[in-house]
Structures are given as C-alpha cells and as structure tokens.
Amino acid sequence: MKRSRTLTTLILLLGILVVSAQDADASKEDQSLVSQFQVLEKKSGNYSANGIRYEVIRLVDLNKIKKNIFDSINTANSSIKQLSATIEGNNSEITGLNTKLQETTSNLKKVTNEKDSVSFFGALLSKGTYKAIVWGIIAILTLLLFLFIYKFRNSNFLTQQAKTALADLEKEYEDHRRRALEREQKISRRLQDELNKQKK
C-alpha cells in the first residue's frame, strides 16, 4: 500500500517536472489560439499508474488559454459594437442628407416658377446665378451622400468580417471542446475497463 502511494507520488512529481521544463521552453510571444492549443497539447504530460494511463494538463495553462479566448471574444464584441454605432451614425447622416437633398430639389422647383430676379440673403440675384448656387449646394450634398454611402459600405464590410472571425473562433472552440470531451470519455472508459478487470 505504502509502496504504491510512493510510486504514484513519484510519478506525479516526475510529470510536474516534465511539464515545468516544457513550460520554461515555451515562447513568451503572443500566439494565435490555434498555436496556443497546439502548445498546450505538446506540454500535456501523461503517466501510468496501476496500468492506467493519465493525461496531465496544467490548470495555469488551461486558464491562460481560456482567458485568451474570452479576451478575443470580448475584443470581437467590442469591434462589432463600435462598427454598429458607426453604421447607425452613417445611416442617420445619410437620412439627413436625403432629406436636405429633397428640400433643396423642392426649393429649386419653386424658384424656377418665380421671377427672373430672386432675393437671396437680402441681395437680388439673377435666376442663372441663383441656379448655379443651388446646383453647387446640391452637388456638394450629393458628393457628401456618396462619401457617407462609401463609409457605410466599408463599415458594413468590416462588421461582416468581424462576425465571420467570431464564428470561426467559436467553431474552433467547439471543436477543441468536443475533442477534449472525447479524450476524457476514452480515458474514463479505459479506467472503467481496468477497474472491471481488477474486480474479476
């Protein structure tokens, strides 16, 4: 009994030493989640006790990857919120510009039905000059409208990219969780098989 406890303790210490040595060699640079999972798999140790094989992953490493995943998700969510706010701002500006454009067009139609001379800010202007000023304003507003439409489409494209990246990240996380669950189930089956063999 004491001998098996001593052996188990010795194996556990050996596994911890191996994991610590691997941890010292691990790169300190910022890594992608995929490479972090690959490093975690390489750093995981295994040992056998009483004919049963165990896989060992340091809780510190697991928590680090978990924190990185949540940081990535929070960053993606923050980007999505910022892009949504930008899109809403652009939509309101486009609506305002459309309203102004309609008002300007309506004013232009009224002016064409009036006399040749038009009072503009207290000064009398010829109809041609007045038209040039109004069309200049319309041209500027149209250019601004196209600019904001371009910005809106850009923001929408970035939002779609962020959503795609988030979906890919969630898929990677689900795949890893499924593999980890399958591995745990295999180990549980082996343990149960060994227990059943020992009972016989």
C-alpha positions in Angstrom: 0.0 0.0 0.0 2.8 2.5 1.0 4.8 1.4 -1.9 2.0 2.1 -4.4 1.5 5.5 -2.8 5.1 6.3 -3.0 5.2 5.2 -6.7 2.2 7.3 -7.5 3.7 10.3 -5.8 6.9 9.8 -7.6 5.1 9.6 -11.0 3.1 12.7 -10.3 6.3 14.7 -9.3 8.0 13.4 -12.5 5.0 14.6 -14.6 5.1 18.0 -12.9 8.8 18.4 -13.5 8.4 17.5 -17.2 5.6 20.0 -17.6 7.6 22.7 -15.8 10.6 22.1 -18.1 8.4 22.3 -21.1 6.8 25.5 -19.8 10.2 27.1 -19.4 10.9 26.5 -23.1 7.6 27.8 -24.3 7.6 31.0 -26.3 6.5 34.1 -24.4 5.3 35.9 -27.6 1.7 36.5 -28.3 0.3 33.4 -30.2 -2.8 32.6 -32.1 -5.4 30.4 -30.3 -4.6 27.5 -32.6 -0.9 27.6 -31.8 -1.7 28.0 -28.1 -3.8 24.9 -28.2 -1.0 23.1 -30.1 1.5 24.2 -27.4 -0.9 23.0 -24.7 -1.2 19.6 -26.3 2.6 19.3 -26.6 3.0 20.4 -23.0 0.5 18.0 -21.6 2.1 15.1 -19.9 1.0 11.6 -19.3 1.8 8.9 -16.8 0.6 5.4 -16.0 -0.3 4.2 -12.5 -1.6 0.7 -11.8 -1.8 0.0 -15.5 -4.0 3.1 -16.2 -2.7 5.9 -18.4 -3.5 9.5 -17.3 -3.2 12.8 -19.3 -2.0 15.9 -17.3 -2.6 19.5 -18.3 -1.5 22.3 -16.1 -4.5 24.3 -14.8 -2.5 27.5 -15.2 -2.0 26.8 -18.9 -5.7 25.9 -19.4 -6.8 29.1 -17.6 -4.4 31.1 -19.7 -5.9 29.8 -23.0 -9.4 30.3 -21.5 -8.6 33.9 -20.7 -7.1 34.5 -24.2 -10.3 33.0 -25.8 -12.5 35.3 -23.7 -10.3 38.3 -24.5 -10.6 37.5 -28.2 -14.3 37.2 -27.9 -14.6 40.5 -25.9 -12.4 42.3 -28.5 -14.5 41.0 -31.3 -17.7 42.0 -29.5 -16.3 45.5 -28.8 -15.4 45.9 -32.5 -18.9 44.8 -33.5 -20.4 47.4 -31.1 -18.2 50.1 -32.5 -18.9 49.2 -36.1 -22.7 49.1 -35.3 -22.5 52.5 -33.7 -20.6 53.8 -36.8 -23.2 52.3 -39.1 -26.1 53.8 -37.2 -24.4 57.2 -37.3 -23.8 56.9 -41.0 -27.5 55.9 -41.5 -28.7 58.9 -39.7 -26.4 61.2 -41.7 -27.5 59.7 -44.9 -31.1 60.1 -43.9 -30.4 63.8 -43.1 -28.6 64.3 -46.4 -31.5 62.7 -48.3 -34.0 65.0 -46.5 -31.8 68.0 -47.3 -31.5 66.9 -50.9 -35.3 66.6 -51.3 -35.8 70.0 -49.7 -33.2 71.6 -52.0 -34.8 70.0 -55.0 -38.2 71.2 -53.9 -36.9 74.7 -53.4 -35.3 74.6 -56.9 -38.7 73.8 -58.5 -40.4 76.7 -56.7 -37.7 79.1 -57.7 -37.9 78.2 -61.4 -41.6 79.3 -61.3 -40.8 82.8 -59.8 -39.5 86.0 -61.4 -36.1 86.3 -63.0 -34.7 88.2 -60.0 -34.6 86.4 -56.7 -33.8 87.7 -53.3 -31.0 85.6 -51.8 -29.9 86.7 -48.3 -31.2 90.2 -49.0 -29.4 90.6 -52.3 -31.1 90.4 -55.7 -29.5 87.8 -57.9 -30.3 86.7 -61.5 -32.0 83.4 -61.9 -29.0 81.9 -63.6 -26.7 82.9 -60.7 -29.2 81.6 -58.2 -29.5 78.3 -60.1 -25.7 78.0 -60.1 -25.6 78.4 -56.3 -28.3 75.9 -55.7 -26.9 73.3 -58.0 -23.5 73.8 -56.4 -25.1 73.1 -53.0 -26.8 70.0 -54.5 -23.5 68.8 -56.0 -21.7 69.2 -52.6 -24.6 67.4 -50.8 -24.5 64.6 -53.5 -20.8 64.2 -53.0 -21.2 64.0 -49.3 -24.0 61.5 -49.8 -21.8 59.3 -51.9 -19.0 59.7 -49.3 -21.2 58.6 -46.5 -22.6 55.7 -48.5 -19.0 54.6 -49.2 -18.2 54.8 -45.5 -21.3 52.9 -44.6 -20.4 50.1 -47.0 -16.9 50.0 -45.6 -18.2 49.7 -42.1 -20.7 47.0 -43.1 -17.8 45.0 -44.7 -15.7 45.3 -41.6 -18.7 44.2 -39.5 -19.2 41.1 -41.7 -15.5 40.3 -41.4 -15.7 40.6 -37.6 -18.8 38.4 -37.5 -17.0 35.8 -39.7 -13.9 35.9 -37.5 -16.1 35.4 -34.4 -18.0 32.5 -36.0 -14.6 30.9 -36.9 -13.3 31.4 -33.4 -16.5 29.8 -31.9 -16.2 26.9 -34.3 -12.5 26.3 -33.2 -13.5 26.5 -29.6 -16.4 24.0 -30.1 -14.1 21.6 -32.0 -11.5 21.7 -29.2 -14.1 21.2 -26.5 -15.5 18.2 -28.4 -12.1 16.7 -28.8 -11.3 17.2 -25.2 -14.6 15.6 -24.2 -13.9 12.6 -26.5 -10.5 12.2 -25.0 -11.9 12.4 -21.5 -14.6 9.8 -22.3 -11.9 7.4 -23.7 -9.9 7.8 -20.6 -13.0 7.2 -18.4 -13.8 4.0 -20.5 -10.2 2.7 -20.1 -10.3 3.4 -16.3 -13.6 1.6 -16.0 -12.3 -1.3 -18.1 -9.3 -1.6 -15.8 -11.4 -1.4 -12.7 -13.6 -4.1 -14.1 -10.6 -6.3 -14.8 -9.2 -5.8 -11.3 -12.6 -6.7 -9.8 -12.6 -10.0 -11.7 
